[in-house]
């Protein structure tokens, strides 16, 4: 599904236990974390394109969010993101 967070439109997918696809929109906590993660991505002059949220993992666990972005030349990039103690952590 397409979502808009912090003025950025991306493709969003959520997965539950056993990687079961969920059709739920992002929770408020996810929206907060994603807004901060998008800010970290755009600060690197990258454009967020797609987000996968693995809800079976806690917000602070590595791999909670898989974010895909592109650089100015259109080359794809992948990042792992999480939300730890009110801060966004972006890896990759």
PDB file of N, CA, C and O in Angstrom:
ATOM      1  N   UNK A   1       0.841  -1.182   0.000  1.00  0.00           N
ATOM      2  CA  UNK A   1       0.000   0.000   0.000  1.00  0.00           C
ATOM      3  C   UNK A   1       0.878   1.236   0.000  1.00  0.00           C
ATOM      4  O   UNK A   1       1.979   1.228   0.552  1.00  0.00           O
ATOM      5  N   UNK A   2       0.394   2.281  -0.612  1.00  0.00           N
ATOM      6  CA  UNK A   2       1.112   3.564  -0.618  1.00  0.00           C
ATOM      7  C   UNK A   2       0.739   4.326   0.645  1.00  0.00           C
ATOM      8  O   UNK A   2      -0.432   4.399   1.017  1.00  0.00           O
ATOM      9  N   UNK A   3       1.747   4.893   1.300  1.00  0.00           N
ATOM     10  CA  UNK A   3       1.518   5.740   2.473  1.00  0.00           C
ATOM     11  C   UNK A   3       2.321   7.019   2.297  1.00  0.00           C
ATOM     12  O   UNK A   3       3.260   7.078   1.504  1.00  0.00           O
ATOM     13  N   UNK A   4       1.931   8.043   3.055  1.00  0.00           N
ATOM     14  CA  UNK A   4       2.670   9.311   3.055  1.00  0.00           C
ATOM     15  C   UNK A   4       3.016   9.637   4.507  1.00  0.00           C
ATOM     16  O   UNK A   4       2.140   9.767   5.362  1.00  0.00           O
ATOM     17  N   UNK A   5       4.315   9.764   4.757  1.00  0.00           N
ATOM     18  CA  UNK A   5       4.812  10.123   6.089  1.00  0.00           C
ATOM     19  C   UNK A   5       5.834  11.227   5.899  1.00  0.00           C
ATOM     20  O   UNK A   5       6.731  11.115   5.062  1.00  0.00           O
ATOM     21  N   UNK A   6       5.701  12.286   6.670  1.00  0.00           N
ATOM     22  CA  UNK A   6       6.621  13.433   6.608  1.00  0.00           C
ATOM     23  C   UNK A   6       6.724  13.970   5.178  1.00  0.00           C
ATOM     24  O   UNK A   6       7.793  14.400   4.742  1.00  0.00           O
ATOM     25  N   UNK A   7       5.609  13.941   4.462  1.00  0.00           N
ATOM     26  CA  UNK A   7       5.578  14.476   3.108  1.00  0.00           C
ATOM     27  C   UNK A   7       6.205  13.578   2.052  1.00  0.00           C
ATOM     28  O   UNK A   7       6.355  13.983   0.899  1.00  0.00           O
ATOM     29  N   UNK A   8       6.573  12.363   2.438  1.00  0.00           N
ATOM     30  CA  UNK A   8       7.217  11.428   1.515  1.00  0.00           C
ATOM     31  C   UNK A   8       6.284  10.247   1.280  1.00  0.00           C
ATOM     32  O   UNK A   8       5.825   9.611   2.229  1.00  0.00           O
ATOM     33  N   UNK A   9       6.007   9.957   0.016  1.00  0.00           N
ATOM     34  CA  UNK A   9       5.150   8.822  -0.322  1.00  0.00           C
ATOM     35  C   UNK A   9       6.019   7.613  -0.650  1.00  0.00           C
ATOM     36  O   UNK A   9       6.934   7.694  -1.469  1.00  0.00           O
ATOM     37  N   UNK A  10       5.717   6.485   0.006  1.00  0.00           N
ATOM     38  CA  UNK A  10       6.463   5.245  -0.209  1.00  0.00           C
ATOM     39  C   UNK A  10       5.492   4.071  -0.271  1.00  0.00           C
ATOM     40  O   UNK A  10       4.329   4.179   0.119  1.00  0.00           O
ATOM     41  N   UNK A  11       5.992   2.969  -0.763  1.00  0.00           N
ATOM     42  CA  UNK A  11       5.257   1.705  -0.730  1.00  0.00           C
ATOM     43  C   UNK A  11       5.530   1.086   0.640  1.00  0.00           C
ATOM     44  O   UNK A  11       6.684   0.996   1.058  1.00  0.00           O
ATOM     45  N   UNK A  12       4.467   0.654   1.349  1.00  0.00           N
ATOM     46  CA  UNK A  12       4.589   0.127   2.709  1.00  0.00           C
ATOM     47  C   UNK A  12       4.024  -1.286   2.760  1.00  0.00           C
ATOM     48  O   UNK A  12       2.940  -1.551   2.241  1.00  0.00           O
ATOM     49  N   UNK A  13       4.765  -2.186   3.388  1.00  0.00           N
ATOM     50  CA  UNK A  13       4.306  -3.552   3.630  1.00  0.00           C
ATOM     51  C   UNK A  13       4.597  -3.892   5.080  1.00  0.00           C
ATOM     52  O   UNK A  13       5.636  -3.512   5.619  1.00  0.00           O
ATOM     53  N   UNK A  14       3.674  -4.610   5.711  1.00  0.00           N
ATOM     54  CA  UNK A  14       3.871  -5.049   7.090  1.00  0.00           C
ATOM     55  C   UNK A  14       3.752  -6.568   7.142  1.00  0.00           C
ATOM     56  O   UNK A  14       2.951  -7.174   6.429  1.00  0.00           O
ATOM     57  N   UNK A  15       4.568  -7.165   8.003  1.00  0.00           N
ATOM     58  CA  UNK A  15       4.570  -8.612   8.151  1.00  0.00           C
ATOM     59  C   UNK A  15       4.482  -8.960   9.628  1.00  0.00           C
ATOM     60  O   UNK A  15       5.089  -8.296  10.469  1.00  0.00           O
ATOM     61  N   UNK A  16       3.721 -10.009   9.940  1.00  0.00           N
ATOM     62  CA  UNK A  16       3.557 -10.462  11.309  1.00  0.00           C
ATOM     63  C   UNK A  16       4.350 -11.737  11.557  1.00  0.00           C
ATOM     64  O   UNK A  16       5.357 -12.004  10.900  1.00  0.00           O
ATOM     65  N   UNK A  17       3.869 -12.518  12.526  1.00  0.00           N
ATOM     66  CA  UNK A  17       4.510 -13.788  12.856  1.00  0.00           C
ATOM     67  C   UNK A  17       4.588 -14.674  11.622  1.00  0.00           C
ATOM     68  O   UNK A  17       3.650 -14.720  10.826  1.00  0.00           O
ATOM     69  N   UNK A  18       5.697 -15.372  11.462  1.00  0.00           N
ATOM     70  CA  UNK A  18       5.864 -16.270  10.331  1.00  0.00           C
ATOM     71  C   UNK A  18       5.858 -15.567   8.991  1.00  0.00           C
ATOM     72  O   UNK A  18       5.575 -16.182   7.963  1.00  0.00           O
ATOM     73  N   UNK A  19       6.169 -14.276   8.995  1.00  0.00           N
ATOM     74  CA  UNK A  19       6.194 -13.441   7.787  1.00  0.00           C
ATOM     75  C   UNK A  19       4.847 -13.380   7.079  1.00  0.00           C
ATOM     76  O   UNK A  19       4.776 -13.230   5.859  1.00  0.00           O
ATOM     77  N   UNK A  20       3.773 -13.500   7.870  1.00  0.00           N
ATOM     78  CA  UNK A  20       2.420 -13.355   7.323  1.00  0.00           C
ATOM     79  C   UNK A  20       2.202 -11.899   6.910  1.00  0.00           C
ATOM     80  O   UNK A  20       2.389 -10.985   7.713  1.00  0.00           O
ATOM     81  N   UNK A  21       1.807 -11.693   5.659  1.00  0.00           N
ATOM     82  CA  UNK A  21       1.554 -10.330   5.170  1.00  0.00           C
ATOM     83  C   UNK A  21       0.334  -9.750   5.872  1.00  0.00           C
ATOM     84  O   UNK A  21      -0.699 -10.410   5.988  1.00  0.00           O
ATOM     85  N   UNK A  22       0.459  -8.514   6.339  1.00  0.00           N
ATOM     86  CA  UNK A  22      -0.634  -7.811   7.011  1.00  0.00           C
ATOM     87  C   UNK A  22      -1.095  -6.664   6.124  1.00  0.00           C
ATOM     88  O   UNK A  22      -0.301  -6.089   5.380  1.00  0.00           O
ATOM     89  N   UNK A  23      -2.371  -6.337   6.204  1.00  0.00           N
ATOM     90  CA  UNK A  23      -2.893  -5.228   5.392  1.00  0.00           C
ATOM     91  C   UNK A  23      -3.102  -3.966   6.220  1.00  0.00           C
ATOM     92  O   UNK A  23      -3.676  -2.991   5.734  1.00  0.00           O
ATOM     93  N   UNK A  24      -2.638  -3.980   7.468  1.00  0.00           N
ATOM     94  CA  UNK A  24      -2.804  -2.837   8.365  1.00  0.00           C
ATOM     95  C   UNK A  24      -1.909  -1.673   7.946  1.00  0.00           C
ATOM     96  O   UNK A  24      -0.799  -1.883   7.457  1.00  0.00           O
ATOM     97  N   UNK A  25      -2.395  -0.443   8.139  1.00  0.00           N
ATOM     98  CA  UNK A  25      -1.524   0.721   7.930  1.00  0.00           C
ATOM     99  C   UNK A  25      -0.521   0.813   9.087  1.00  0.00           C
ATOM    100  O   UNK A  25      -0.668   0.098  10.078  1.00  0.00           O
ATOM    101  N   UNK A  26       0.478   1.666   8.981  1.00  0.00           N
ATOM    102  CA  UNK A  26       1.450   1.807  10.070  1.00  0.00           C
ATOM    103  C   UNK A  26       0.786   2.310  11.353  1.00  0.00           C
ATOM    104  O   UNK A  26      -0.167   3.089  11.316  1.00  0.00           O
ATOM    105  N   UNK A  27       1.312   1.846  12.485  1.00  0.00           N
ATOM    106  CA  UNK A  27       0.841   2.336  13.777  1.00  0.00           C
ATOM    107  C   UNK A  27       1.421   3.731  14.002  1.00  0.00           C
ATOM    108  O   UNK A  27       2.317   4.156  13.272  1.00  0.00           O
ATOM    109  N   UNK A  28       0.917   4.437  15.000  1.00  0.00           N
ATOM    110  CA  UNK A  28       1.461   5.770  15.313  1.00  0.00           C
ATOM    111  C   UNK A  28       2.945   5.691  15.658  1.00  0.00           C
ATOM    112  O   UNK A  28       3.736   6.540  15.246  1.00  0.00           O
ATOM    113  N   UNK A  29       3.312   4.660  16.421  1.00  0.00           N
ATOM    114  CA  UNK A  29       4.723   4.505  16.796  1.00  0.00           C
ATOM    115  C   UNK A  29       5.579   4.250  15.552  1.00  0.00           C
ATOM    116  O   UNK A  29       6.682   4.784  15.437  1.00  0.00           O
ATOM    117  N   UNK A  30       5.079   3.445  14.633  1.00  0.00           N
ATOM    118  CA  UNK A  30       5.814   3.212  13.384  1.00  0.00           C
ATOM    119  C   UNK A  30       5.935   4.502  12.580  1.00  0.00           C
ATOM    120  O   UNK A  30       6.997   4.788  12.028  1.00  0.00           O
ATOM    121  N   UNK A  31       4.866   5.278  12.510  1.00  0.00           N
ATOM    122  CA  UNK A  31       4.903   6.549  11.776  1.00  0.00           C
ATOM    123  C   UNK A  31       5.969   7.476  12.334  1.00  0.00           C
ATOM    124  O   UNK A  31       6.703   8.115  11.580  1.00  0.00           O
ATOM    125  N   UNK A  32       6.055   7.548  13.662  1.00  0.00           N
ATOM    126  CA  UNK A  32       7.064   8.392  14.310  1.00  0.00           C
ATOM    127  C   UNK A  32       8.468   7.911  13.954  1.00  0.00           C
ATOM    128  O   UNK A  32       9.333   8.706  13.586  1.00  0.00           O
ATOM    129  N   UNK A  33       8.682   6.603  14.067  1.00  0.00           N
ATOM    130  CA  UNK A  33       9.994   6.037  13.746  1.00  0.00           C
ATOM    131  C   UNK A  33      10.333   6.245  12.273  1.00  0.00           C
ATOM    132  O   UNK A  33      11.460   6.614  11.942  1.00  0.00           O
ATOM    133  N   UNK A  34       9.370   6.012  11.393  1.00  0.00           N
ATOM    134  CA  UNK A  34       9.630   6.150   9.960  1.00  0.00           C
ATOM    135  C   UNK A  34       9.913   7.594   9.571  1.00  0.00           C
ATOM    136  O   UNK A  34      10.758   7.842   8.711  1.00  0.00           O
ATOM    137  N   UNK A  35       9.230   8.545  10.182  1.00  0.00           N
ATOM    138  CA  UNK A  35       9.502   9.958   9.884  1.00  0.00           C
ATOM    139  C   UNK A  35      10.956  10.285  10.209  1.00  0.00           C
ATOM    140  O   UNK A  35      11.628  10.972   9.439  1.00  0.00           O
ATOM    141  N   UNK A  36      11.443   9.795  11.348  1.00  0.00           N
ATOM    142  CA  UNK A  36      12.838  10.040  11.734  1.00  0.00           C
ATOM    143  C   UNK A  36      13.805   9.286  10.819  1.00  0.00           C
ATOM    144  O   UNK A  36      14.855   9.818  10.456  1.00  0.00           O
ATOM    145  N   UNK A  37      13.462   8.060  10.446  1.00  0.00           N
ATOM    146  CA  UNK A  37      14.318   7.291   9.539  1.00  0.00           C
ATOM    147  C   UNK A  37      14.367   7.932   8.155  1.00  0.00           C
ATOM    148  O   UNK A  37      15.424   7.972   7.525  1.00  0.00           O
ATOM    149  N   UNK A  38      13.226   8.435   7.680  1.00  0.00           N
ATOM    150  CA  UNK A  38      13.199   9.122   6.384  1.00  0.00           C
ATOM    151  C   UNK A  38      14.085  10.369   6.424  1.00  0.00           C
ATOM    152  O   UNK A  38      14.773  10.678   5.451  1.00  0.00           O
ATOM    153  N   UNK A  39      14.066  11.084   7.553  1.00  0.00           N
ATOM    154  CA  UNK A  39      14.915  12.274   7.689  1.00  0.00           C
ATOM    155  C   UNK A  39      16.390  11.887   7.591  1.00  0.00           C
ATOM    156  O   UNK A  39      17.178  12.590   6.958  1.00  0.00           O
ATOM    157  N   UNK A  40      16.762  10.769   8.216  1.00  0.00           N
ATOM    158  CA  UNK A  40      18.151  10.302   8.155  1.00  0.00           C
ATOM    159  C   UNK A  40      18.536   9.893   6.733  1.00  0.00           C
ATOM    160  O   UNK A  40      19.665  10.123   6.298  1.00  0.00           O
ATOM    161  N   UNK A  41      17.599   9.290   6.018  1.00  0.00           N
ATOM    162  CA  UNK A  41      17.869   8.870   4.634  1.00  0.00           C
ATOM    163  C   UNK A  41      17.996  10.082   3.720  1.00  0.00           C
ATOM    164  O   UNK A  41      18.929  10.161   2.921  1.00  0.00           O
ATOM    165  N   UNK A  42      17.067  11.024   3.831  1.00  0.00           N
ATOM    166  CA  UNK A  42      17.114  12.198   2.951  1.00  0.00           C
ATOM    167  C   UNK A  42      18.322  13.086   3.267  1.00  0.00           C
ATOM    168  O   UNK A  42      18.800  13.805   2.390  1.00  0.00           O
ATOM    169  N   UNK A  43      18.823  13.044   4.508  1.00  0.00           N
ATOM    170  CA  UNK A  43      20.029  13.800   4.859  1.00  0.00           C
ATOM    171  C   UNK A  43      21.246  13.280   4.093  1.00  0.00           C
ATOM    172  O   UNK A  43      22.234  13.996   3.932  1.00  0.00           O
ATOM    173  N   UNK A  44      21.173  12.042   3.627  1.00  0.00           N
ATOM    174  CA  UNK A  44      22.251  11.445   2.826  1.00  0.00           C
ATOM    175  C   UNK A  44      22.006  11.655   1.327  1.00  0.00           C
ATOM    176  O   UNK A  44      22.662  11.036   0.489  1.00  0.00           O
ATOM    177  N   UNK A  45      21.060  12.529   1.006  1.00  0.00           N
ATOM    178  CA  UNK A  45      20.674  12.827  -0.375  1.00  0.00           C
ATOM    179  C   UNK A  45      20.137  11.598  -1.099  1.00  0.00           C
ATOM    180  O   UNK A  45      20.358  11.422  -2.297  1.00  0.00           O
ATOM    181  N   UNK A  46      19.427  10.749  -0.354  1.00  0.00           N
ATOM    182  CA  UNK A  46      18.764   9.573  -0.902  1.00  0.00           C
ATOM    183  C   UNK A  46      17.258   9.790  -0.829  1.00  0.00           C
ATOM    184  O   UNK A  46      16.786  10.603  -0.034  1.00  0.00           O
ATOM    185  N   UNK A  47      16.504   9.073  -1.648  1.00  0.00           N
ATOM    186  CA  UNK A  47      15.050   9.199  -1.677  1.00  0.00           C
ATOM    187  C   UNK A  47      14.416   7.885  -1.241  1.00  0.00           C
ATOM    188  O   UNK A  47      14.588   6.871  -1.917  1.00  0.00           O
ATOM    189  N   UNK A  48      13.676   7.879  -0.111  1.00  0.00           N
ATOM    190  CA  UNK A  48      12.986   6.658   0.314  1.00  0.00           C
ATOM    191  C   UNK A  48      11.979   6.209  -0.743  1.00  0.00           C
ATOM    192  O   UNK A  48      11.276   7.032  -1.328  1.00  0.00           O
ATOM    193  N   UNK A  49      11.914   4.901  -0.984  1.00  0.00           N
ATOM    194  CA  UNK A  49      11.010   4.337  -1.976  1.00  0.00           C
ATOM    195  C   UNK A  49      10.046   3.315  -1.386  1.00  0.00           C
ATOM    196  O   UNK A  49       8.859   3.307  -1.712  1.00  0.00           O
ATOM    197  N   UNK A  50      10.569   2.447  -0.509  1.00  0.00           N
ATOM    198  CA  UNK A  50       9.773   1.328  -0.009  1.00  0.00           C
ATOM    199  C   UNK A  50      10.182   0.999   1.418  1.00  0.00           C
ATOM    200  O   UNK A  50      11.350   1.120   1.788  1.00  0.00           O
ATOM    201  N   UNK A  51       9.186   0.573   2.226  1.00  0.00           N
ATOM    202  CA  UNK A  51       9.429   0.181   3.614  1.00  0.00           C
ATOM    203  C   UNK A  51       8.769  -1.163   3.865  1.00  0.00           C
ATOM    204  O   UNK A  51       7.628  -1.393   3.461  1.00  0.00           O
ATOM    205  N   UNK A  52       9.494  -2.050   4.535  1.00  0.00           N
ATOM    206  CA  UNK A  52       8.919  -3.290   5.031  1.00  0.00           C
ATOM    207  C   UNK A  52       9.055  -3.258   6.543  1.00  0.00           C
ATOM    208  O   UNK A  52      10.144  -3.047   7.075  1.00  0.00           O
ATOM    209  N   UNK A  53       7.934  -3.470   7.233  1.00  0.00           N
ATOM    210  CA  UNK A  53       7.921  -3.463   8.690  1.00  0.00           C
ATOM    211  C   UNK A  53       7.700  -4.886   9.181  1.00  0.00           C
ATOM    212  O   UNK A  53       6.701  -5.520   8.843  1.00  0.00           O
ATOM    213  N   UNK A  54       8.635  -5.382   9.979  1.00  0.00           N
ATOM    214  CA  UNK A  54       8.535  -6.730  10.528  1.00  0.00           C
ATOM    215  C   UNK A  54       8.047  -6.618  11.972  1.00  0.00           C
ATOM    216  O   UNK A  54       8.839  -6.492  12.905  1.00  0.00           O
ATOM    217  N   UNK A  55       6.723  -6.667  12.131  1.00  0.00           N
ATOM    218  CA  UNK A  55       6.100  -6.403  13.422  1.00  0.00           C
ATOM    219  C   UNK A  55       6.345  -7.482  14.462  1.00  0.00           C
ATOM    220  O   UNK A  55       6.104  -7.250  15.647  1.00  0.00           O
ATOM    221  N   UNK A  56       6.820  -8.662  14.056  1.00  0.00           N
ATOM    222  CA  UNK A  56       7.136  -9.692  15.046  1.00  0.00           C
ATOM    223  C   UNK A  56       8.396  -9.315  15.826  1.00  0.00           C
ATOM    224  O   UNK A  56       8.676  -9.892  16.877  1.00  0.00           O
ATOM    225  N   UNK A  57       9.149  -8.350  15.312  1.00  0.00           N
ATOM    226  CA  UNK A  57      10.330  -7.831  16.010  1.00  0.00           C
ATOM    227  C   UNK A  57       9.938  -6.584  16.790  1.00  0.00           C
ATOM    228  O   UNK A  57       9.063  -5.831  16.364  1.00  0.00           O
ATOM    229  N   UNK A  58      10.575  -6.369  17.913  1.00  0.00           N
ATOM    230  CA  UNK A  58      10.337  -5.149  18.677  1.00  0.00           C
ATOM    231  C   UNK A  58      10.870  -3.939  17.931  1.00  0.00           C
ATOM    232  O   UNK A  58      11.707  -4.074  17.039  1.00  0.00           O
ATOM    233  N   UNK A  59      10.387  -2.758  18.293  1.00  0.00           N
ATOM    234  CA  UNK A  59      10.800  -1.529  17.606  1.00  0.00           C
ATOM    235  C   UNK A  59      12.313  -1.311  17.688  1.00  0.00           C
ATOM    236  O   UNK A  59      12.898  -0.707  16.789  1.00  0.00           O
ATOM    237  N   UNK A  60      12.959  -1.802  18.769  1.00  0.00           N
ATOM    238  CA  UNK A  60      14.392  -1.576  18.958  1.00  0.00           C
ATOM    239  C   UNK A  60      15.256  -2.694  18.374  1.00  0.00           C
ATOM    240  O   UNK A  60      16.483  -2.591  18.385  1.00  0.00           O
ATOM    241  N   UNK A  61      14.636  -3.757  17.866  1.00  0.00           N
ATOM    242  CA  UNK A  61      15.411  -4.880  17.353  1.00  0.00           C
ATOM    243  C   UNK A  61      15.963  -4.612  15.960  1.00  0.00           C
ATOM    244  O   UNK A  61      15.308  -3.997  15.119  1.00  0.00           O
ATOM    245  N   UNK A  62      17.176  -5.085  15.738  1.00  0.00           N
ATOM    246  CA  UNK A  62      17.813  -4.935  14.425  1.00  0.00           C
ATOM    247  C   UNK A  62      16.953  -5.639  13.378  1.00  0.00           C
ATOM    248  O   UNK A  62      16.510  -6.770  13.581  1.00  0.00           O
ATOM    249  N   UNK A  63      16.726  -4.962  12.267  1.00  0.00           N
ATOM    250  CA  UNK A  63      15.933  -5.531  11.193  1.00  0.00           C
ATOM    251  C   UNK A  63      14.445  -5.258  11.286  1.00  0.00           C
ATOM    252  O   UNK A  63      13.671  -5.783  10.486  1.00  0.00           O
ATOM    253  N   UNK A  64      14.021  -4.429  12.271  1.00  0.00           N
ATOM    254  CA  UNK A  64      12.586  -4.126  12.400  1.00  0.00           C
ATOM    255  C   UNK A  64      12.047  -3.529  11.101  1.00  0.00           C
ATOM    256  O   UNK A  64      10.978  -3.920  10.633  1.00  0.00           O
ATOM    257  N   UNK A  65      12.781  -2.587  10.523  1.00  0.00           N
ATOM    258  CA  UNK A  65      12.374  -1.971   9.258  1.00  0.00           C
ATOM    259  C   UNK A  65      13.442  -2.237   8.200  1.00  0.00           C
ATOM    260  O   UNK A  65      14.636  -2.094   8.462  1.00  0.00           O
ATOM    261  N   UNK A  66      13.004  -2.622   7.015  1.00  0.00           N
ATOM    262  CA  UNK A  66      13.877  -2.688   5.851  1.00  0.00           C
ATOM    263  C   UNK A  66      13.422  -1.562   4.943  1.00  0.00           C
ATOM    264  O   UNK A  66      12.281  -1.545   4.482  1.00  0.00           O
ATOM    265  N   UNK A  67      14.314  -0.628   4.690  1.00  0.00           N
ATOM    266  CA  UNK A  67      13.983   0.540   3.876  1.00  0.00           C
ATOM    267  C   UNK A  67      14.790   0.498   2.590  1.00  0.00           C
ATOM    268  O   UNK A  67      15.989   0.221   2.601  1.00  0.00           O
ATOM    269  N   UNK A  68      14.127   0.773   1.502  1.00  0.00           N
ATOM    270  CA  UNK A  68      14.801   0.841   0.207  1.00  0.00           C
ATOM    271  C   UNK A  68      14.722   2.278  -0.289  1.00  0.00           C
ATOM    272  O   UNK A  68      13.683   2.931  -0.189  1.00  0.00           O
ATOM    273  N   UNK A  69      15.830   2.752  -0.822  1.00  0.00           N
ATOM    274  CA  UNK A  69      15.887   4.124  -1.319  1.00  0.00           C
ATOM    275  C   UNK A  69      16.697   4.140  -2.612  1.00  0.00           C
ATOM    276  O   UNK A  69      17.239   3.120  -3.038  1.00  0.00           O
ATOM    277  N   UNK A  70      16.764   5.311  -3.222  1.00  0.00           N
ATOM    278  CA  UNK A  70      17.592   5.487  -4.416  1.00  0.00           C
ATOM    279  C   UNK A  70      18.461   6.725  -4.240  1.00  0.00           C
ATOM    280  O   UNK A  70      18.082   7.685  -3.568  1.00  0.00           O
ATOM    281  N   UNK A  71      19.637   6.678  -4.861  1.00  0.00           N
ATOM    282  CA  UNK A  71      20.506   7.847  -4.851  1.00  0.00           C
ATOM    283  C   UNK A  71      20.108   8.758  -6.018  1.00  0.00           C
ATOM    284  O   UNK A  71      19.243   8.389  -6.812  1.00  0.00           O
ATOM    285  N   UNK A  72      20.723   9.941  -6.134  1.00  0.00           N
ATOM    286  CA  UNK A  72      20.333  10.870  -7.202  1.00  0.00           C
ATOM    287  C   UNK A  72      20.440  10.283  -8.620  1.00  0.00           C
ATOM    288  O   UNK A  72      19.736  10.728  -9.526  1.00  0.00           O
ATOM    289  N   UNK A  73      21.311   9.293  -8.810  1.00  0.00           N
ATOM    290  CA  UNK A  73      21.460   8.668 -10.128  1.00  0.00           C
ATOM    291  C   UNK A  73      20.469   7.525 -10.339  1.00  0.00           C
ATOM    292  O   UNK A  73      20.444   6.905 -11.402  1.00  0.00           O
ATOM    293  N   UNK A  74      19.645   7.248  -9.308  1.00  0.00           N
ATOM    294  CA  UNK A  74      18.645   6.189  -9.422  1.00  0.00           C
ATOM    295  C   UNK A  74      19.113   4.814  -8.991  1.00  0.00           C
ATOM    296  O   UNK A  74      18.387   3.834  -9.160  1.00  0.00           O
ATOM    297  N   UNK A  75      20.328   4.721  -8.431  1.00  0.00           N
ATOM    298  CA  UNK A  75      20.840   3.436  -7.966  1.00  0.00           C
ATOM    299  C   UNK A  75      20.163   3.048  -6.649  1.00  0.00           C
ATOM    300  O   UNK A  75      20.023   3.891  -5.764  1.00  0.00           O
ATOM    301  N   UNK A  76      19.744   1.793  -6.506  1.00  0.00           N
ATOM    302  CA  UNK A  76      19.055   1.360  -5.287  1.00  0.00           C
ATOM    303  C   UNK A  76      20.006   1.196  -4.102  1.00  0.00           C
ATOM    304  O   UNK A  76      21.172   0.836  -4.260  1.00  0.00           O
ATOM    305  N   UNK A  77      19.478   1.467  -2.927  1.00  0.00           N
ATOM    306  CA  UNK A  77      20.196   1.294  -1.661  1.00  0.00           C
ATOM    307  C   UNK A  77      19.245   0.595  -0.690  1.00  0.00           C
ATOM    308  O   UNK A  77      18.028   0.743  -0.800  1.00  0.00           O
ATOM    309  N   UNK A  78      19.790  -0.163   0.256  1.00  0.00           N
ATOM    310  CA  UNK A  78      18.991  -0.793   1.305  1.00  0.00           C
ATOM    311  C   UNK A  78      19.533  -0.377   2.661  1.00  0.00           C
ATOM    312  O   UNK A  78      20.740  -0.215   2.845  1.00  0.00           O
ATOM    313  N   UNK A  79      18.617  -0.207   3.605  1.00  0.00           N
ATOM    314  CA  UNK A  79      18.971   0.188   4.965  1.00  0.00           C
ATOM    315  C   UNK A  79      18.116  -0.625   5.933  1.00  0.00           C
ATOM    316  O   UNK A  79      16.988  -1.002   5.615  1.00  0.00           O
ATOM    317  N   UNK A  80      18.662  -0.888   7.107  1.00  0.00           N
ATOM    318  CA  UNK A  80      17.871  -1.450   8.192  1.00  0.00           C
ATOM    319  C   UNK A  80      17.667  -0.330   9.195  1.00  0.00           C
ATOM    320  O   UNK A  80      18.586   0.438   9.480  1.00  0.00           O
ATOM    321  N   UNK A  81      16.471  -0.244   9.722  1.00  0.00           N
ATOM    322  CA  UNK A  81      16.173   0.806  10.676  1.00  0.00           C
ATOM    323  C   UNK A  81      15.474   0.259  11.898  1.00  0.00           C
ATOM    324  O   UNK A  81      14.822  -0.784  11.849  1.00  0.00           O
ATOM    325  N   UNK A  82      15.620   0.977  12.995  1.00  0.00           N
ATOM    326  CA  UNK A  82      14.921   0.638  14.238  1.00  0.00           C
ATOM    327  C   UNK A  82      14.760   1.891  15.068  1.00  0.00           C
ATOM    328  O   UNK A  82      15.345   2.929  14.759  1.00  0.00           O
ATOM    329  N   UNK A  83      13.971   1.797  16.117  1.00  0.00           N
ATOM    330  CA  UNK A  83      13.634   2.915  16.985  1.00  0.00           C
ATOM    331  C   UNK A  83      14.066   2.542  18.390  1.00  0.00           C
ATOM    332  O   UNK A  83      13.454   1.676  19.015  1.00  0.00           O
ATOM    333  N   UNK A  84      15.126   3.191  18.905  1.00  0.00           N
ATOM    334  CA  UNK A  84      15.686   2.848  20.205  1.00  0.00           C
ATOM    335  C   UNK A  84      15.669   4.072  21.106  1.00  0.00           C
ATOM    336  O   UNK A  84      16.289   5.089  20.795  1.00  0.00           O
ATOM    337  N   UNK A  85      14.965   3.973  22.213  1.00  0.00           N
ATOM    338  CA  UNK A  85      14.901   5.043  23.214  1.00  0.00           C
ATOM    339  C   UNK A  85      14.593   6.402  22.593  1.00  0.00           C
ATOM    340  O   UNK A  85      15.228   7.404  22.922  1.00  0.00           O
ATOM    341  N   UNK A  86      13.613   6.427  21.693  1.00  0.00           N
ATOM    342  CA  UNK A  86      13.184   7.681  21.087  1.00  0.00           C
ATOM    343  C   UNK A  86      14.073   8.209  19.981  1.00  0.00           C
ATOM    344  O   UNK A  86      13.935   9.359  19.564  1.00  0.00           O
ATOM    345  N   UNK A  87      14.992   7.371  19.500  1.00  0.00           N
ATOM    346  CA  UNK A  87      15.888   7.797  18.423  1.00  0.00           C
ATOM    347  C   UNK A  87      15.868   6.778  17.290  1.00  0.00           C
ATOM    348  O   UNK A  87      15.769   5.571  17.515  1.00  0.00           O
ATOM    349  N   UNK A  88      15.964   7.290  16.081  1.00  0.00           N
ATOM    350  CA  UNK A  88      16.028   6.428  14.903  1.00  0.00           C
ATOM    351  C   UNK A  88      17.466   5.979  14.684  1.00  0.00           C
ATOM    352  O   UNK A  88      18.389   6.792  14.728  1.00  0.00           O
ATOM    353  N   UNK A  89      17.651   4.693  14.451  1.00  0.00           N
ATOM    354  CA  UNK A  89      18.965   4.155  14.110  1.00  0.00           C
ATOM    355  C   UNK A  89      18.874   3.570  12.713  1.00  0.00           C
ATOM    356  O   UNK A  89      18.049   2.695  12.449  1.00  0.00           O
ATOM    357  N   UNK A  90      19.711   4.049  11.833  1.00  0.00           N
ATOM    358  CA  UNK A  90      19.728   3.618  10.440  1.00  0.00           C
ATOM    359  C   UNK A  90      21.052   2.921  10.169  1.00  0.00           C
ATOM    360  O   UNK A  90      22.120   3.476  10.427  1.00  0.00           O
ATOM    361  N   UNK A  91      20.978   1.716   9.654  1.00  0.00           N
ATOM    362  CA  UNK A  91      22.178   0.933   9.359  1.00  0.00           C
ATOM    363  C   UNK A  91      22.187   0.597   7.874  1.00  0.00           C
ATOM    364  O   UNK A  91      21.192   0.118   7.331  1.00  0.00           O
ATOM    365  N   UNK A  92      23.302   0.847   7.231  1.00  0.00           N
ATOM    366  CA  UNK A  92      23.433   0.491   5.815  1.00  0.00           C
ATOM    367  C   UNK A  92      23.243   1.652   4.889  1.00  0.00           C
ATOM    368  O   UNK A  92      23.327   1.490   3.671  1.00  0.00           O
TER     369      UNK A  92
END
